[in-house]
Amino acid sequence: MDIEQLIWQYVQGVRDFSRAELHHADIIQADLKEIILNRAALEYANLSGSDLSYAQLQRADLSNARLMGIKLIGADLTGADLSNADLSWADLRQCNLTGANLSQAKLNQTKLIEVNLQGASLLETNLIGTEILGVNFARSDLSGADFTGADLNGANLSRADLSGADFRKADLSNANLYKADLSQVQLRNSDLEEAFFQGANFSRANLKGANLARA
């Protein structure tokens, strides 16, 4: 399916484009709210600046996609492949990313507010400057992720794999780190006040200068 055909059908009221083949597609600054692209092939697509709020993208392939400034408010990306995607400045408020693959994705300055990332993979993902609030990272793979200076106050990181992640100067106060793997984690000058650590693994973690008050 070519882009012109998709947009024409969308304007006519069609919403379901599940399994569409849109490799390398250029769909910049398009208004595609509530579109259904479940299992669609969108690898290397450019959707920068587009609005896909409340879209359904379950198990869609968005690997290596350019998604800078995209709006995915309330969208369902359960099981989607976003590996190596660039989501810088994206708005992911209330997005469902359960089980999604965000390995090596760029989430710089992205809005992650009330997002469900349970069981997702964020291996070596860049989250510098990301706005994080009310996010569920339970059982997620965050090994090697860069959270330098991130605000993770009250985040749920229970049973998450955080091995080798960088949390320098991050705010992890009141975070739930129950049985989390924090081996070889960089926590230098981080704030862990009142964080919950029961069963967590801190082997070879760097806690120099960290605030562990009431933790």
Solvent accessible surface area in square Angstrom, and as a share of the most:
residue,aa,sasa,rsa
1,M,91,0.41
2,D,83,0.43
3,I,29,0.15
4,E,130,0.58
5,Q,83,0.37
6,L,1,0.00
7,I,65,0.33
8,W,160,0.56
9,Q,42,0.19
10,Y,24,0.09
11,V,108,0.62
12,Q,108,0.48
13,G,48,0.46
14,V,61,0.35
15,R,86,0.31
16,D,87,0.45
17,F,9,0.04
18,S,48,0.31
19,R,159,0.58
20,A,11,0.09
21,E,97,0.43
22,L,4,0.02
23,H,85,0.38
24,H,129,0.57
25,A,9,0.07
26,D,90,0.47
27,I,6,0.03
28,I,91,0.46
29,Q,144,0.64
30,A,18,0.14
31,D,84,0.44
32,L,3,0.02
33,K,87,0.37
34,E,105,0.47
35,I,0,0.00
36,I,39,0.20
37,L,3,0.02
38,N,32,0.17
39,R,124,0.45
40,A,1,0.01
41,A,16,0.13
42,L,0,0.00
43,E,37,0.17
44,Y,116,0.44
45,A,0,0.00
46,N,20,0.10
47,L,3,0.01
48,S,17,0.11
49,G,37,0.35
50,S,0,0.00
51,D,24,0.13
52,L,1,0.00
53,S,6,0.04
54,Y,121,0.46
55,A,1,0.00
56,Q,70,0.31
57,L,2,0.01
58,Q,68,0.30
59,R,142,0.52
60,A,0,0.00
61,D,46,0.24
62,L,3,0.02
63,S,14,0.09
64,N,49,0.25
65,A,1,0.01
66,R,128,0.47
67,L,1,0.00
68,M,52,0.23
69,G,30,0.29
70,I,2,0.01
71,K,94,0.40
72,L,3,0.01
73,I,29,0.15
74,G,25,0.24
75,A,1,0.01
76,D,34,0.18
77,L,0,0.00
78,T,44,0.26
79,G,22,0.21
80,A,0,0.00
81,D,45,0.24
82,L,2,0.01
83,S,16,0.10
84,N,72,0.37
85,A,0,0.00
86,D,33,0.17
87,L,1,0.01
88,S,14,0.09
89,W,171,0.60
90,A,1,0.01
91,D,15,0.08
92,L,2,0.01
93,R,89,0.32
94,Q,103,0.46
95,C,2,0.01
96,N,53,0.27
97,L,2,0.01
98,T,44,0.26
99,G,41,0.40
100,A,1,0.01
101,N,54,0.28
102,L,1,0.01
103,S,18,0.12
104,Q,92,0.41
105,A,0,0.00
106,K,108,0.46
107,L,2,0.01
108,N,37,0.19
109,Q,77,0.34
110,T,0,0.00
111,K,83,0.35
112,L,1,0.01
113,I,30,0.15
114,E,99,0.44
115,V,2,0.01
116,N,54,0.28
117,L,1,0.00
118,Q,71,0.31
119,G,41,0.39
120,A,1,0.01
121,S,30,0.19
122,L,0,0.00
123,L,69,0.34
124,E,91,0.41
125,T,1,0.00
126,N,48,0.24
127,L,0,0.00
128,I,68,0.35
129,G,37,0.35
130,T,6,0.03
131,E,86,0.38
132,I,10,0.05
133,L,109,0.54
134,G,52,0.50
135,V,4,0.02
136,N,39,0.20
137,F,0,0.00
138,A,10,0.08
139,R,144,0.52
140,S,2,0.01
141,D,48,0.25
142,L,0,0.00
143,S,17,0.11
144,G,33,0.32
145,A,0,0.00
146,D,39,0.20
147,F,0,0.00
148,T,40,0.23
149,G,48,0.46
150,A,2,0.02
151,D,74,0.39
152,L,1,0.01
153,N,69,0.36
154,G,45,0.44
155,A,3,0.02
156,N,48,0.25
157,L,0,0.00
158,S,16,0.11
159,R,98,0.36
160,A,1,0.01
161,D,51,0.26
162,L,0,0.00
163,S,29,0.19
164,G,42,0.40
165,A,1,0.00
166,D,24,0.12
167,F,1,0.00
168,R,105,0.38
169,K,143,0.61
170,A,2,0.01
171,D,42,0.22
172,L,1,0.00
173,S,10,0.07
174,N,79,0.40
175,A,1,0.01
176,N,54,0.28
177,L,0,0.00
178,Y,56,0.21
179,K,96,0.41
180,A,1,0.01
181,D,45,0.24
182,L,1,0.01
183,S,15,0.10
184,Q,99,0.44
185,V,2,0.01
186,Q,49,0.22
187,L,0,0.00
188,R,92,0.33
189,N,75,0.38
190,S,2,0.02
191,D,45,0.23
192,L,1,0.00
193,E,43,0.19
194,E,81,0.36
195,A,4,0.03
196,F,99,0.41
197,F,36,0.15
198,Q,113,0.50
199,G,55,0.53
200,A,22,0.17
201,N,67,0.35
202,F,57,0.24
203,S,56,0.36
204,R,194,0.71
205,A,23,0.18
206,N,53,0.27
207,L,58,0.29
208,K,130,0.55
209,G,57,0.55
210,A,20,0.16
211,N,57,0.29
212,L,82,0.41
213,A,42,0.33
214,R,172,0.63
215,A,60,0.47
